[in-house]
Amino acid sequence: MTKTEQDHLDSLRDGRSVYLDGKLVGDVVDHPAYRNAIRSAAGLYDFQAAPENEELMTFVSPTGARVNRSWQMPESYAELVQRRQAMVAWAEQTNGFLGRSPDHVASSLCGMMMRLDLFEDHGEKRAKALSDYFEYVRDNDQFVTYVVVSPQADRSQGVGGQADEFLTAGICDEDSEGITVKGAKMLGTSCIMANEVLLGTIQPMQPGEEQYAFSAAIPLGAKGVKLLSRKSYEASAVSEFDNPLSYRFDENDAVVYFDEVKVPWERVFVHRDPAMCRVQ
């Protein structure tokens, strides 16, 4: 079964912790600060599920699931064109105003899978973790977003030189089951309406900053994940007529705080390796 709008809406009722104006929101699906933007994104899945769009928007994965073409790794020019046509069709549904639509990070993960050999050089277990995770999010057509920017407090220092050791998300503990992550990452665009977040780093890490040099994938409803939302433009939209864009396309940004979140090894792709973070 191809994923639908209702499937996605139901998946967001996972008990996630979203804070707006200092208060815990509760169910984001019907909250006036997010409900229209969430439905703009979720509506993309109804578009792909329509029988007349099935061939345009979806393909059958190697395991037999029919999923969006953003998960397709083209092996020919024709397949590359097919994939591009699907991405254009999705973008046209929102006039391009959803910049972090589900195909965005799906494409990033495809790129990583195309160079799985780089992860194999880092370690066989980490490469297998990425490969297995890719298969999971692909075959379940998950909406994955990412946080890759460290909070900027003392800009004269790197992540390892901040007054608070865990201002930036870092590994505070690890054992045979996985790592424990504590601290914050930004900007979290679309985290409120997505299923999973890819936690990584875009800034180069230095020797001595190994505890911050990792990447992992975490469900946004996981225990200890807290989404600190910026103000909602959608909530302030006077009317659909006066504020047509903020009314339905406010993807929102959020600081994502990881309050000692346990991440199993099968969801850790880079581990304490500044050079590999840059390669990724």
N, C-alpha and C positions, 0 to 999 in steps of 0.2 A: 504493500500500500504506500502510495506517495504521500509524503507529509502534507498536512493541510493547515489552514489558519487556526482551526480549533485545536489541533494537536499542539501547535506551538503555544497558544494561550494557556492550555492546560499544563504544559511543561513548566511555565513560569510560576505556577502556584506551588512552589517547592519550599516555602518557609524562609525564603531569603530575607536577609536583614538589610533594609534600605532606610537610611536616615535622611530626612529633609527638614530643614529649619530646626535641627536639633531634636526631632521627634522620629520615633520608629514608625514607618509608613504602614506596614502590614501588607495586604494584598495589592501589589503594584498594578495588576491587570486592569482593575477598575478604578484606580486612584485618579482623581482629576489632574494630577500633575504629569501623568504618564500614559493614560489609557489610549489616547488617539495615536500617539507616536508608536506605541506598542502594536496597535492594530495596523498601522501603515506597514510596519515590518512584517507582522504575521500574515498580512494579506498577500505578501509575495508568495507564500506557500500555497494559497488557494489558486493563484495564477498558474503556478507550475503544475498543480494537480488537475486543472481543467483538461478534459480529454483532448481538446483541440491543441493544447500546448505541450502534451506529454513528450512528443519527439523533439520539439524545440528546446524544452527546458530540462529534460532529465535523460539519464542513461542508466543502463543496468550495470551495477558494480560487479567486480570479479566474484563476489560472494552471492550475487543474485538479487541484491536490493536495488530498487529503482530510486535514484536520488538525483539531486540537482547537478547540473553539469559543472558547477564550480569545483566539484570534487574529482572531475575527470582529468587525468594526465594524458594529454594528446600524444598519439604515436604516429600521427600523419598530419599533413597540411590540412586535409579535409576536417579532421577532428578538431584541430586548432580553430578553424573557422566556425565550426559548430559551437564550440565552447564560447567563443567571442559573441556569437549571435545571441546566445542565451543570456550572457551578462548584459548586453545592450537591451534586450527585452525587459529584464528586471529593472535596469536603471530607468527605463522609460516609464515604468509604473509610478515612479516617484519624481520624475523629471530630474533625476540625479541628486535630489536633496537628501537622500540617506547615504551619506558618504561611508558609513560603516555598516553597510548591509551585509547579510550573511556570507556573500561570496568573497568578501574582502580577506578575512583571515583564512578562509578555506583555501584561497589561492596561495597564501603564504605557506600553509602547511603542505600543499602540493609541491611547492618549490623546495621545501625541506626534504620531502620524500624523494624528489628527483635527484638529490645529492645525499642519499642515505649513507653513502660511503664515507662522508665527512663525520657522521655520527658514529659509524663503525670504527673509525680511527680513534675516536674519543673513548669508545668502549662498546663491546658487543651487547651488554645488557641495556645500555642507554639507547642504542640504535633500535633494539627490539621493542623497548618501551615506546619510542616514537612511532614505529611501524604499527604496533598493536593499537595505539591510541588513534592513529589516523584511520585505521579500519573501523574502529568504534564510532568516531564522530561522523565519518563518511556514511556508514551504513545506517546510522540513526539520523542522518541529515541534521546534525546539531548546529545551532547558531553559536559560533565561537568568536569571541573578541579578544583583545589583548591589553595588557598594561606593561609598558616597557620603559617608562620615564621615572627616574627617582625624584622624590620631593626635593625641592631646592630651598634649603634653609641658609646655611653658610655657603655662598657660591664660590668662595675662595678655596674651598676644600672639596675633595672627592667624597664618595659615599662612605669611605672608611674614616674620614676626618671630622664627621659631624659630632656635635656634643652628645647626641643620643645615638648609641650604638645601633639601635633598631628603628631609627627614623625611616630609613630605607629597608624594604623587605629583605631579610636575610635569614640564613639557616641558624636557628638558635639551639637546635638539638637534632640528633639523628640516631637511629637504631636499626635493627634488622628489618623493621617494617617500612621505614621510610624516613623522610626528613620532616622537621617541624619548622614552619615559616612564621616569622614575626616582623611586623613593620608595614610600611605603606608603599604603594606604587600608584602612578597616574598614567593616562588621564581617564582611563576607563570609559571611553565613549561607547555607548550602546550596552554597557554591562547590565544595566537595569532591565534590558529587554532580551538579553542573550542567555544561553544555557551554560556556557563554559568560558573561562578566561585563561588565556595563555600568558603566564607570568615569565617575563624575561627582562633583558636590559638592552637598551640601544646605545648607552654611553660606554666607552671603553673602560674596562676594569684594569686596575693596576695590581702588581704583586703585593700581597698582603690583604687584598680585598676578596679573597676566595669565598668567604661566607656569603657574599652577595652575588657571586658569579655562578648562577645556576638558571635553569629554565624548567618550568613544570606547568602542568595543566590542572585546573581546579574547577569543580562544579561551583556555580555562583550561589547555590543554595547550601554549600558545605558549612559545617559548624565552624564558627570563628571568622567567617568572611563577612566583612561589614562594608557596605557601599555608602559612602558619604557624598550624597548628591549635591551638585550645585543647584542654585535656584532654578525653578522650572518656568521656562517661557510659556509653555503650554498652559500652565495654571493661570498665567496672567493674561492670556489671550482674551480680549474683550468679546470677540465673536469670530466665527469662521470667516465671515465676510471681511471684517477689518484686519484680521491677523491670519491669513490663510496658510502661511508657512509655519509659524510657531504653533499654530493650532494642531498640526498633524505631523510635522517633521522635526520636532525637538528631540533629537536622539539622546540628549543629555550627556553630561560628563560626570564622573564620580572619582573621588579618591577611593581606592580600594585598600582597606586596612585588613591585614591578616593577623588575627589575634591568636597566635600560636596554633596555626592550622596544620594538622597532620596530613602530609601528602605521601601516599604509598609510592614505593620505588617504581612501580609500573607506570607512574605518571611523571617521572623525573627524567628529563632528556639531556640536560647538561648539569654536571655536578662539580662544583668548586673548581672551575677551570676558566679563568679570564680570557685566555686565547680562544677557547672554543665558543664562548659567548659571542665573541666578535665574528667568528666564522659563521655561526648560526645567523 
